[in-house]
């Protein structure tokens, strides 16, 4: 998916919602556990209930890897049914030396070798250029690079300042910008960082930002939009637990849709307020 296609989809759906598919078999409704593939059954129902309200889906790969071969098959089947008009994100946070990154890129971007065909993958850039650029060799695919995350441990490294007062996350963005462009690179920025989005936009004014942390993690959608939205929207705001686990009953898909509708309406208001639509 190109950047322009993503922008047009945001305007058409009046939404910049990304639904996280962090599917934990211990949290899905009990009646699905008798299905041949409970994880896939759950994902399919969530996707069918929300696909007209969101512009992206983000399976967290750990929730599939943890179940071994069966989990990977659930992921492959989920990837196959993701709507073509929705941006797909493999939240894998890979990051290794060049020849290994090439294999990771094959795993998530080449359906002929792996059965998976995601639009993008999240990447930890600690090992530098050769941990990121192999993913950019795939035409039409995106690298979503960790910049400023919302977990408590992010304070251990990401805010470190050099002698000139430049923080590590700023250096990461400036360096990664030289490896690609806003047409194939996005950044992960946690929603709980609020005004930090102003600093992020100084370094990445035109890039899309993947924003986890709205909802169950306490991030404010209005703050994210106030400080982070640009003329094209430039945001993919993820919600996971608040949507997919809205109910543990047989009405789980309907309740997920209700939560997605609520978020989409808030997003439409923000898009209108900021003149994107």
N, C-alpha and C positions, 0 to 999 in steps of 0.2 A: 504494500500500500504506500502510495506517495504522500508527501506532506500535504499537497493540495487536496487530494482525495480525503484525507483525514479531516482537514478544515471544512470541506464541503459537507461531510457527514455530520460534523458537529453542528453546523448551521441548519442542516435539514432536520436533524432529530432534536435540535434545541437542547443539546445535552453534551456534557463532556465526562460522562460517568464511565468508569471502568469497574467491572464486577470481578472481584477476586474469587477464584475457584480453589480455595485452600480446603479441599474436601477431606474431612477427618471422619473415618468410618464409625468412630465412637460417638459422633455428634449428629449423624444423620437420622432421620425418622426410622423407628424400628421396623416398620412394615416393609421397608426397602431391603432389609437384610436377607430376606428370602430370595431376592432376585439373583440371577446368575452373576451380574456385575453391579453390586449396589452403588459403587462410586459413580460409575457411568450413568446409571439410572437417575441418580440424584442430580448430576451435572446436566443431563439432558433436560430434565424438568425445569431446572433453574434457567437454563439458556432459553428454552421456549417461553418462559414467563417474562423474561426481561429483555429480549433481543431488540425490541423496538424502542427501548428506553435508554440503552447504553451504546457507546461507540467502541468499547474495547472489553476484552476478557483477559484475565491474568491468572492462569493456573500456577500455583506455587509448586515447583517440581518436587520439593522434599516430601510433600504429602502423597506423591505417587511413587517416588523411589523407595519410600519406607515399606512399601508392600511388594517389593521385588518385581518379578516378571508380570504378575497380575496387575500391579500398579502401573507399570509402563504400558500395558495393553489398555487399561482404562484411560490413560493419558492420550494414547494414539487415537482411540475412538472418539474421545472428547475433541481433540484437535480437528478431526475430520468433520465434525458437525458444527464447528464454530461458524457463525454467519459470515459470508464473504464480505459484507459491508462493515464488519467489526474488526478492529485492529487486534491482533492476537499477540500476547506477550508471554514468553516462557520466563517465568520468574525463577531463574536458575542461579543467578549471581556467580557465574563462572568467572575465572580469571587465572590464566596460567601462561606459560611460555608459548611462543608462536606455534610450534608444531602441534602442541596439545590443544591450543585454541582452535586450530584448523579442524581438529577432530570434533571438538565441541560444536563448532559451527555446522559441520556436516550432520551432527546428531539432531540439531534443532531446525536446520534450514533446508535439508536435502531429503525430501520424502522418498526418493528412490533408494537411499541407503538406510534410512531409519524409520520411515513411515510418518515422520513429523515434518510439518511445514508451517512453522510460526513466522509471523512478520518481524518479530524482534526478540531480543533476549537481554536480561539484566546482567551487568558485568561489574565485577570488582576490579578497579584499575590499578591496584597496588603494585603489580609487576610491570607496569608501564606500557609503552606503545605496542609491543608485540603481543600483549594480552588482549588488546582491543581490535587492532586493525584487521586480523584475519576474518572477523565477523563482517567487516565492511566490504570484503571482497565479493560478497553475495549481492548481486544487483537487486534493488528493491527491499533489502532487509535493513534492519535498524539495530544499533547498539544503544542500550539504555544504561548509562554509566552512573554508578553510585556517586553522589556528590555530598549531600548533607542529609543524613538520615535522622529518624526521630527516636531511635532507641537510646537508652541511658548510656550504653557503652560508646556511642558516637563521640562523646566528650573526651574519650581517651586519646583520640588522634585528630579528628576532623577540624577542630578549632585551634590546633597548634599554630602559633604565629612565628614567622621568621623574623630576622633582625629588622626588616622593613615594616613589620606589622601585618604582613599579608598572611591570611589564614590558609591552612592546607587545602580546604575545600575550594577556595578561590584559585589556588595554584592548579588543582586538578582540572577545574573547568577550563582555565586558560590553556593548559597544555593539550587537553583532549580536543579543544576547538581546532587545533592545528592538524589533527589527524583526519577530520571529516568536516561535516557542515550540519546546518540545521535541517538538512534533507535526509540525513541518515544517523544522526546522533540525538539522543534525548538524555535528560538527567533525572535521577531520582532525588527528590527533595521532600523531606517529611513535613506533613501538614502542621505538626505541633511546633514548628519553628517560626510561625507567624511573620514578624517583620524581617526575618532573615531573607525572605523572598526578594526584598528590595535589593539586597546585596547580590543575590543570585542573578537578578535581572541586569545588574551592571555588567556582569561577565557573559551572560547568555540571554541577550534581549529577544532573540528570535527563535530560540530552541523551544521545543515542547518539553514540559516537565511532568514526570510521572509522580503523583503525589499520594502516597499512602498516609494513613493516620486520621482521616476524617471519619467521624462516627464513634465506634467503640474505643478508639485510642484517644479521643478527646480533641482532635483537631477541628478548627473552625473553618467552614467553607467560606464564609464571608471574608475572613482574614486572608485566606489563601487567594481569593479573587482580588481583594483590595490591593495586595502587594505583589501578586504574581501573574495576573492576567495581562496579556498583551493584545494587540489589535486583532490577532487571529485566534484568540482564546489562549493558545499555548499551554493548555493544562489538560492532563488526564487525571482526574481525581478518582482514586480507588476506594471502594468500600467492599468489605468482605463479610465479616461476622454480622454486621448490622442488616445485611440483606439475606445472605444464604442461610443463616440460622435464626431467622425471624420467628420460626415456629419449628417444633419437632413433631408436629402432628401430620395428618394426611393433607392438611391445608398448607404445607410448607411452601409450595410454589406460589400459591395465591398471596400468602403473607410476604414472601420475597418480592413479589411484584408491587405490593402496596408500598413497601419501603423504597423500592426503586422509583416508583411514581413520585413519592414525596421528594426524593433527592433531585429527580429530573426537573420538577417544578421550581425548586430553589435555583437550580443551575440555569434554567431559562430566564429567571429574573435577573441573575447576575450577567448573563450574556446580553440581555437587553439594556441593563444599567450601564454596561461598559461599551455599548455600541458595536458589539460583534455581530448581532443580528438586529 
